Amino acid sequence: MANSMEALAAQGVRFKVLAQVFPVLRHEVVGPLSNATLATAMLRHSPEGANADALQQRCQRLAGDLTGMLEDSVTIVRELDQWLLDSGALTSTEALLNECRKLMFSHLLLSRHSVTWPQEIAQFELPQFTSRYLLLAWLLGLLSVLPSDAALTLDCSSAEVWHAHFPAVSSSDTADAGMPAGSPAAGSPAAGSPATSASITFAPEEVELLAAASGWRLERAAQCWSLHLPAAPL
């Protein structure tokens, strides 16, 4: 019973992560469709004075572009299933971090936080479904309790543990042990952070729960949150 409740709670954390990155995923779907709409409008309007051969070549080119755009959109829509169902797919650590970097871009831009992404990455494969959600929750959990303009530095050079380092903040507002200084309570935004009542924040316990459900382990220190990877990387 406890395991099923933990699995259900972990799925709830994943849905919170999905809510944060969904605008980026939606844009990836809508982008090709918007371009396809433009190509369709161009097909309807022929350039004045163009000869028949030129018009035919233009139509063929635009039709080919339109087909490619629609195919891209269909592929992206199909890939959305991988966010809802665990198909057992694997991904490389480099691809995993690159995807997280892309999905976090808008969030970082709006929140005034910054992340120094690792140059050296231990190369192996991990389960895509669980690892992607956990890595995003790890970063979002930290950023939701750090003050604005705080910077994270990721170290993913080890196949055993990954670290997220952050600078010391004023200790006057430090909450419970393991929380970044300046955070008034576990899971609540730090003073001066952009989070509002409508924002989604992640309690450290939620990240720990998701890590455990994914075969990882979260370790929190004063200026570093570490993710211990599964014992035997795939």
Backbone as numpy.savetxt, mean C-alpha at the origin, in Angstrom:
# Nx Ny Nz CAx CAy CAz Cx Cy Cz
-11.92 -21.87 18.65 -12.76 -20.67 18.65 -11.89 -19.41 18.65
-10.81 -19.46 19.49 -9.93 -18.30 19.57 -9.25 -18.04 18.23
-8.82 -19.13 17.56 -8.15 -18.96 16.27 -9.08 -18.36 15.23
-10.34 -18.79 15.22 -11.29 -18.26 14.25 -11.58 -16.78 14.53
-11.63 -16.40 15.80 -11.86 -15.00 16.16 -10.66 -14.14 15.76
-9.45 -14.68 15.95 -8.25 -13.94 15.57 -8.18 -13.78 14.05
-8.57 -14.84 13.32 -8.57 -14.76 11.87 -9.58 -13.72 11.39
-10.73 -13.67 12.04 -11.76 -12.69 11.69 -11.27 -11.27 11.99
-10.60 -11.10 13.15 -10.08 -9.79 13.51 -8.99 -9.36 12.53
-8.14 -10.30 12.11 -7.08 -9.98 11.14 -7.69 -9.54 9.82
-8.78 -10.19 9.42 -9.45 -9.81 8.18 -10.02 -8.40 8.29
-10.49 -8.04 9.48 -10.98 -6.69 9.70 -9.89 -5.65 9.53
-8.68 -5.96 10.00 -7.54 -5.05 9.82 -7.21 -4.92 8.34
-7.28 -6.04 7.62 -7.01 -5.99 6.17 -8.00 -5.07 5.45
-9.25 -5.12 5.85 -10.24 -4.24 5.22 -9.95 -2.77 5.53
-9.41 -2.49 6.71 -9.02 -1.11 7.02 -7.88 -0.66 6.11
-6.93 -1.57 5.86 -5.84 -1.25 4.94 -6.39 -1.01 3.54
-7.29 -1.89 3.10 -7.87 -1.77 1.76 -8.58 -0.43 1.60
-9.27 0.03 2.66 -9.95 1.32 2.59 -8.97 2.46 2.36
-7.75 2.32 2.87 -6.74 3.37 2.71 -6.17 3.41 1.29
-6.00 2.24 0.68 -5.35 2.20 -0.64 -6.35 2.12 -1.78
-7.63 1.99 -1.47 -8.63 1.82 -2.53 -8.66 2.98 -3.52
-8.50 4.25 -3.10 -8.49 5.33 -4.09 -7.42 5.15 -5.16
-6.26 4.62 -4.78 -5.20 4.38 -5.77 -5.60 3.25 -6.70
-6.17 2.18 -6.14 -6.61 1.05 -6.96 -7.72 1.49 -7.92
-8.62 2.33 -7.45 -9.71 2.82 -8.30 -9.15 3.65 -9.45
-8.15 4.46 -9.16 -7.54 5.28 -10.21 -6.89 4.41 -11.28
-6.29 3.29 -10.87 -5.67 2.40 -11.84 -6.70 1.79 -12.77
-7.90 1.57 -12.27 -8.98 1.02 -13.10 -9.54 2.10 -14.03
-9.77 3.28 -13.47 -10.42 4.35 -14.23 -9.50 4.96 -15.28
-8.18 4.98 -15.01 -7.23 5.60 -15.93 -7.34 5.09 -17.35
-7.22 3.77 -17.60 -7.35 3.26 -18.96 -8.72 3.53 -19.58
-9.78 3.51 -18.76 -11.11 3.78 -19.28 -11.24 5.24 -19.74
-10.64 6.15 -18.99 -10.67 7.56 -19.39 -9.94 7.77 -20.71
-8.79 7.10 -20.85 -8.05 7.20 -22.11 -8.83 6.58 -23.26
-9.54 5.49 -22.97 -10.35 4.84 -24.00 -11.48 5.75 -24.45
-12.08 6.49 -23.52 -13.13 7.44 -23.87 -12.60 8.52 -24.80
-11.38 8.99 -24.51 -10.76 10.00 -25.37 -10.49 9.44 -26.77
-10.00 8.19 -26.83 -9.74 7.57 -28.13 -11.03 7.40 -28.92
-12.13 7.07 -28.23 -13.42 6.93 -28.91 -13.88 8.26 -29.48
-13.70 9.33 -28.72 -14.08 10.67 -29.21 -13.25 11.05 -30.43
-11.99 10.68 -30.45 -11.13 10.99 -31.59 -11.56 10.20 -32.83
-12.07 8.99 -32.62 -12.55 8.19 -33.75 -13.75 8.83 -34.42
-14.55 9.53 -33.64 -15.77 10.14 -34.17 -15.48 11.37 -35.02
-14.30 11.97 -34.82 -13.99 13.22 -35.53 -12.80 12.99 -36.46
-13.06 13.06 -37.73 -12.01 12.86 -38.74 -11.39 14.20 -39.10
-10.08 14.25 -39.28 -9.40 15.50 -39.67 -9.88 15.95 -41.06
-10.12 17.23 -41.20 -10.56 17.75 -42.50 -9.42 17.70 -43.52
-9.76 17.32 -44.73 -8.79 17.32 -45.81 -7.91 16.10 -45.87
-8.07 15.15 -44.96 -7.24 13.94 -44.97 -7.75 12.99 -46.05
-6.82 12.31 -46.72 -7.25 11.36 -47.76 -7.74 10.06 -47.12
-8.31 9.21 -47.95 -8.94 7.98 -47.45 -7.93 7.05 -46.78
-6.75 6.91 -47.38 -5.74 6.01 -46.79 -5.29 6.50 -45.42
-5.08 7.80 -45.31 -4.65 8.37 -44.03 -5.72 8.20 -42.96
-6.99 8.38 -43.38 -8.09 8.20 -42.43 -8.19 6.76 -41.97
-8.00 5.83 -42.89 -8.07 4.41 -42.53 -6.95 4.04 -41.56
-5.74 4.52 -41.84 -4.62 4.23 -40.96 -4.85 4.83 -39.57
-5.41 6.03 -39.55 -5.70 6.68 -38.27 -6.72 5.88 -37.48
-7.78 5.44 -38.14 -8.83 4.66 -37.46 -8.28 3.34 -36.93
-7.43 2.68 -37.74 -6.85 1.42 -37.30 -5.95 1.61 -36.09
-5.17 2.70 -36.12 -4.28 2.98 -34.99 -5.08 3.26 -33.72
-6.11 4.11 -33.83 -6.93 4.44 -32.67 -7.70 3.23 -32.17
-8.19 2.40 -33.10 -8.91 1.19 -32.70 -7.98 0.24 -31.95
-6.73 0.13 -32.43 -5.76 -0.71 -31.73 -5.45 -0.17 -30.34
-5.30 1.15 -30.25 -5.05 1.77 -28.94 -6.23 1.54 -28.00
-7.43 1.69 -28.54 -8.64 1.51 -27.75 -8.73 0.08 -27.22
-8.44 -0.89 -28.07 -8.47 -2.29 -27.65 -7.46 -2.54 -26.53
-6.25 -1.99 -26.69 -5.23 -2.17 -25.66 -5.62 -1.56 -24.34
-6.24 -0.38 -24.37 -6.67 0.28 -23.14 -7.75 -0.52 -22.43
-8.70 -1.04 -23.18 -9.78 -1.84 -22.58 -9.22 -3.14 -21.99
-8.27 -3.74 -22.70 -7.65 -4.96 -22.17 -6.89 -4.68 -20.88
-6.20 -3.54 -20.84 -5.49 -3.16 -19.61 -6.45 -2.99 -18.45
-7.59 -2.34 -18.73 -8.58 -2.11 -17.68 -9.16 -3.44 -17.19
-9.45 -4.35 -18.11 -9.99 -5.66 -17.72 -8.99 -6.41 -16.86
-7.71 -6.35 -17.22 -6.67 -7.02 -16.44 -6.59 -6.47 -15.03
-6.65 -5.14 -14.91 -6.58 -4.50 -13.60 -7.78 -4.89 -12.74
-8.98 -4.92 -13.35 -10.18 -5.30 -12.62 -10.06 -6.73 -12.11
-9.57 -7.63 -12.96 -9.40 -9.02 -12.55 -8.39 -9.15 -11.41
-7.34 -8.32 -11.44 -6.33 -8.38 -10.39 -6.85 -7.88 -9.05
-7.96 -7.14 -9.04 -8.54 -6.68 -7.78 -8.99 -7.85 -6.91
-9.30 -9.00 -7.55 -9.68 -10.19 -6.79 -8.59 -10.60 -5.82
-7.33 -10.31 -6.17 -6.22 -10.71 -5.32 -6.17 -9.93 -4.02
-6.94 -8.85 -3.96 -7.04 -8.09 -2.70 -8.12 -8.67 -1.79
-9.01 -9.48 -2.34 -10.12 -10.03 -1.55 -9.97 -11.50 -1.25
-9.27 -12.22 -2.13 -9.12 -13.66 -1.95 -7.65 -14.04 -2.02
-7.25 -14.93 -1.13 -5.88 -15.42 -1.12 -5.76 -16.58 -2.10
-5.14 -16.31 -3.24 -5.01 -17.34 -4.28 -3.73 -18.16 -4.10
-2.96 -17.82 -3.08 -1.70 -18.52 -2.87 -0.56 -17.98 -3.71
-0.77 -16.85 -4.38 0.27 -16.28 -5.24 1.45 -15.80 -4.41
2.63 -15.89 -5.01 3.85 -15.42 -4.37 4.33 -14.16 -5.08
5.10 -13.35 -4.36 5.69 -12.15 -4.95 7.09 -11.98 -4.38
7.96 -11.36 -5.15 9.32 -11.11 -4.67 9.31 -9.95 -3.68
10.30 -9.92 -2.81 10.38 -8.84 -1.84 10.52 -7.48 -2.53
11.25 -7.45 -3.62 11.42 -6.19 -4.35 10.09 -5.72 -4.95
9.33 -6.64 -5.55 8.03 -6.28 -6.12 7.06 -5.84 -5.02
7.13 -6.51 -3.88 6.27 -6.17 -2.75 6.52 -4.75 -2.27
7.78 -4.40 -2.09 8.12 -3.05 -1.62 7.79 -1.99 -2.67
8.02 -2.31 -3.94 7.70 -1.36 -5.00 6.20 -1.09 -5.06
5.40 -2.12 -4.87 3.95 -1.93 -4.89 3.50 -1.09 -3.70
4.06 -1.37 -2.52 3.71 -0.58 -1.35 4.12 0.88 -1.53
5.25 1.09 -2.16 5.71 2.46 -2.41 4.72 3.20 -3.30
4.23 2.53 -4.33 3.26 3.14 -5.24 1.94 3.43 -4.51
1.49 2.48 -3.71 0.21 2.64 -3.02 0.28 3.68 -1.91
1.46 3.90 -1.35 1.62 4.85 -0.25 1.89 6.27 -0.73
2.13 6.47 -2.02 2.58 7.77 -2.52 1.60 8.88 -2.16
0.33 8.71 -2.50 -0.67 9.76 -2.24 -0.83 10.00 -0.75
-0.83 8.92 0.02 -0.97 9.05 1.48 0.17 9.88 2.07
1.39 9.60 1.62 2.55 10.34 2.12 2.49 11.79 1.69
2.04 12.03 0.48 1.96 13.39 -0.04 0.99 14.24 0.78
-0.15 13.66 1.13 -1.18 14.39 1.86 -0.86 14.52 3.34
-0.13 13.55 3.89 0.13 13.54 5.32 1.39 14.29 5.72
2.21 14.67 4.72 3.48 15.36 4.96 4.51 14.48 5.64
4.26 13.19 5.71 5.28 12.25 6.17 6.18 11.89 4.99
7.28 11.24 5.29 8.16 10.76 4.24 8.73 9.40 4.64
9.05 8.61 3.64 9.65 7.30 3.86 10.90 7.20 2.99
12.00 6.82 3.60 13.21 6.51 2.84 13.18 5.01 2.56
12.93 4.68 1.31 12.77 3.28 0.93 14.15 2.63 0.79
14.24 1.33 1.09 15.55 0.67 1.11 16.16 0.52 -0.28
17.45 0.71 -0.36 18.18 0.48 -1.59 18.60 -0.99 -1.70
18.91 -1.58 -0.57 19.32 -2.98 -0.52 18.18 -3.82 0.05
17.72 -4.78 -0.73 16.58 -5.60 -0.32 16.96 -7.08 -0.39
16.74 -7.79 0.69 16.98 -9.23 0.68 16.04 -9.87 -0.33
16.57 -10.68 -1.22 15.78 -11.23 -2.33 15.26 -12.63 -2.03
13.95 -12.73 -1.90 13.27 -14.02 -1.79 11.79 -13.77 -2.05
10.99 -14.80 -1.97 9.56 -14.66 -2.26 8.73 -14.83 -1.00
7.61 -14.12 -0.99 6.68 -14.15 0.14 5.25 -14.30 -0.39
4.33 -14.81 0.44 2.92 -14.85 0.03 2.41 -13.44 -0.24
1.86 -13.22 -1.42 1.47 -11.86 -1.81 0.33 -11.31 -0.95
-0.70 -12.10 -0.74 -1.91 -11.62 -0.07 -1.61 -11.14 1.34
-1.04 -12.00 2.18 -0.82 -11.64 3.59 0.30 -10.62 3.75
1.38 -10.77 2.96 2.54 -9.88 3.13 2.23 -8.46 2.70
1.46 -8.31 1.64 1.13 -6.98 1.14 0.30 -6.22 2.17
-0.71 -6.86 2.72 -1.53 -6.21 3.74 -0.71 -5.87 4.97
0.16 -6.80 5.41 0.93 -6.57 6.62 1.90 -5.42 6.46
2.59 -5.37 5.33 3.57 -4.30 5.12 2.89 -2.93 5.11
1.73 -2.86 4.46 0.99 -1.59 4.43 0.48 -1.22 5.82
0.00 -2.19 6.58 -0.47 -1.92 7.94 0.68 -1.48 8.83
1.83 -2.06 8.64 3.05 -1.69 9.39 3.37 -0.22 9.18
3.37 0.21 7.92 3.69 1.61 7.61 2.57 2.55 8.02
1.34 2.18 7.69 0.21 3.05 8.05 0.05 3.15 9.56
0.33 2.05 10.27 0.24 2.07 11.73 1.22 3.04 12.34
2.43 3.05 11.81 3.44 3.99 12.31 3.09 5.43 11.96
2.74 5.66 10.71 2.48 7.02 10.26 1.26 7.62 10.96
0.31 6.78 11.37 -0.90 7.31 12.00 -0.64 7.81 13.42
0.49 7.46 14.01 0.79 7.92 15.37 2.00 8.84 15.43
2.66 9.04 14.31 3.80 9.96 14.28 3.32 11.36 13.90
3.98 12.40 14.41 3.60 13.77 14.05 3.92 14.08 12.60
3.32 15.14 12.11 3.57 15.57 10.73 5.06 15.83 10.53
5.49 15.61 9.28 6.88 15.84 8.88 7.85 14.81 9.42
7.36 13.83 10.16 8.24 12.75 10.63 8.64 11.88 9.44
9.85 11.32 9.53 10.37 10.51 8.44 10.68 9.10 8.93
10.35 8.13 8.11 10.68 6.73 8.39 11.82 6.30 7.47
12.70 5.48 7.99 13.77 4.90 7.19 13.65 3.38 7.28
13.44 2.73 6.14 13.24 1.29 6.12 14.55 0.57 5.85
14.75 -0.51 6.58 15.91 -1.39 6.37 15.36 -2.79 6.12
15.44 -3.22 4.86 14.92 -4.54 4.47 16.04 -5.40 3.88
17.25 -5.21 4.40 18.40 -5.92 3.86 18.55 -7.33 4.41
17.82 -7.64 5.48 17.93 -8.95 6.11 16.76 -9.84 5.71
17.01 -11.13 5.62 15.95 -12.10 5.33 15.26 -12.55 6.60
15.67 -12.01 7.74 15.11 -12.43 9.03 14.25 -11.36 9.69
14.64 -10.10 9.55 13.89 -9.02 10.20 14.03 -7.74 9.40
12.92 -7.00 9.26 12.91 -5.70 8.60 12.62 -4.63 9.65
13.28 -3.48 9.51 13.16 -2.41 10.50 12.60 -1.13 9.88
11.82 -0.42 10.67 11.36 0.93 10.32 11.86 1.85 11.41
12.87 2.67 11.09 13.47 3.59 12.06 12.83 4.96 11.93
12.67 5.64 13.05 12.13 7.00 13.04 12.85 7.81 14.11
12.94 9.12 13.91 13.69 9.95 14.86 12.96 10.09 16.18
13.72 10.40 17.20 13.14 10.63 18.53 12.26 11.87 18.49
11.15 11.79 19.21 10.24 12.93 19.32 10.20 13.32 20.78
9.63 14.47 21.09 9.55 14.94 22.47 8.97 13.86 23.37
9.65 13.58 24.46 9.21 12.51 25.36 8.09 12.95 26.29
7.72 14.21 26.26 6.70 14.71 27.19 5.34 14.09 26.92
5.10 13.69 25.65 3.82 13.09 25.30 3.91 11.61 25.05
5.02 11.00 25.45 5.20 9.58 25.16 4.12 8.76 25.85
3.55 7.84 25.11 2.52 6.96 25.68 3.18 5.70 26.20
2.49 4.58 26.08 2.98 3.34 26.66 4.25 2.89 25.97
5.01 2.02 26.62 6.29 1.56 26.10 6.11 0.96 24.72
7.02 1.31 23.84 6.97 0.78 22.48 6.26 1.69 21.52
5.57 2.71 22.02 4.92 3.67 21.14 5.89 4.79 20.83
5.83 5.35 19.60 6.69 6.49 19.29 6.39 7.65 20.21
7.42 8.34 20.63 7.22 9.50 21.48 6.36 10.51 20.75
5.49 11.18 21.54 4.62 12.18 20.94 3.26 11.63 20.61
3.02 10.33 20.80 1.70 9.78 20.51 0.91 9.69 21.79
-0.24 10.35 21.90 -0.98 10.43 23.15 -1.54 9.12 23.61
-1.82 8.17 22.71 -2.38 6.89 23.13 -2.18 5.90 22.01
-2.19 4.63 22.40 -2.00 3.59 21.39 -3.07 3.69 20.33
-2.63 3.84 19.08 -3.57 3.86 17.96 -4.17 5.21 17.67
-3.89 6.23 18.50 -4.45 7.54 18.23 -3.41 8.43 17.59
-3.82 9.40 16.78 -2.85 10.25 16.08 -2.07 11.11 17.05
-0.84 11.38 16.70 -0.03 12.27 17.52 -0.47 13.71 17.33
-0.18 14.53 18.33 -0.50 15.94 18.20 0.21 16.52 16.99
-0.54 17.27 16.20 0.05 17.88 15.02 -0.01 17.01 13.79
-0.52 15.79 13.92 -0.63 14.93 12.74 -1.85 15.32 11.95
-1.93 14.95 10.67 -3.05 15.37 9.84 -4.29 14.55 10.07
-4.23 13.52 10.93 -5.38 12.65 11.12 -6.53 13.43 11.74
-7.74 13.18 11.29 -8.93 13.81 11.83 -9.88 12.73 12.30
-11.04 13.12 12.75 -12.00 12.14 13.23 -12.44 11.20 12.12
-12.31 11.64 10.85 -12.71 10.80 9.72 -11.58 9.90 9.25
-10.36 10.08 9.82 -9.22 9.30 9.37 -9.27 7.91 9.97
-8.62 6.99 9.29 -8.50 5.64 9.80 -7.12 5.50 10.42
-7.07 5.11 11.68 -5.80 4.90 12.35 -5.67 3.43 12.73
-4.44 3.01 12.96 -4.16 1.61 13.27 -3.49 1.53 14.63
-4.10 0.82 15.56 -3.47 0.58 16.85 -2.33 -0.39 16.66
-1.24 -0.25 17.41 -0.13 -1.20 17.30 -0.57 -2.64 17.50
-1.57 -2.84 18.36 -2.05 -4.19 18.60 -2.67 -4.81 17.35
-3.26 -3.96 16.50 -3.84 -4.46 15.25 -2.74 -4.93 14.30
-1.64 -4.18 14.26 -0.52 -4.59 13.41 0.09 -5.88 13.95
0.20 -5.99 15.28 0.73 -7.20 15.88 -0.16 -8.40 15.56
-1.48 -8.19 15.63 -2.43 -9.25 15.32 -2.28 -9.72 13.89
-2.18 -8.75 12.97 -2.05 -9.10 11.56 -0.72 -9.80 11.29
0.32 -9.37 11.97 1.63 -10.02 11.81 1.56 -11.47 12.27
0.96 -11.70 13.42 0.85 -13.06 13.94 0.02 -13.95 13.03
-1.06 -13.38 12.49 -1.93 -14.15 11.59 -1.24 -14.47 10.28
-0.20 -13.71 9.95 0.52 -13.89 8.68 1.82 -14.65 8.85
2.11 -15.09 10.09 3.33 -15.84 10.34 4.53 -14.96 10.63
4.31 -13.66 10.83 5.38 -12.73 11.16 5.29 -12.36 12.64
6.16 -11.48 13.11 6.09 -10.99 14.48 6.54 -9.53 14.51
5.74 -8.68 15.14 6.07 -7.26 15.27 6.75 -7.01 16.61
7.86 -6.30 16.58 8.57 -5.90 17.79 8.66 -4.38 17.80
8.19 -3.76 18.89 8.17 -2.30 18.98 9.21 -1.79 19.97
10.01 -0.84 19.54 10.98 -0.18 20.41 10.76 1.32 20.31
11.52 2.07 21.10 11.30 3.52 21.19 11.45 4.23 19.86
12.41 3.82 19.04 12.63 4.50 17.76 12.70 3.51 16.60
12.08 2.36 16.77 12.12 1.36 15.71 11.00 0.35 15.88
10.28 0.10 14.80 9.33 -1.02 14.75 9.92 -2.06 13.80
10.05 -3.28 14.28 10.68 -4.34 13.49 9.68 -5.45 13.18
9.75 -5.93 11.96 8.94 -7.06 11.54 9.87 -8.27 11.36
9.64 -9.29 12.18 10.39 -10.53 12.06 9.66 -11.40 11.03
10.38 -11.75 9.99 9.78 -12.49 8.88 9.51 -13.94 9.27
8.69 -14.63 8.48 8.48 -16.05 8.73 9.81 -16.79 8.80
9.86 -17.83 9.61 11.13 -18.52 9.88 11.82 -19.00 8.62
11.05 -19.44 7.66 11.65 -19.99 6.42 11.06 -19.25 5.24
11.70 -18.18 4.75 11.19 -17.47 3.57 11.02 -18.43 2.40
9.95 -18.19 1.62 9.65 -19.09 0.52 10.54 -18.79 -0.66
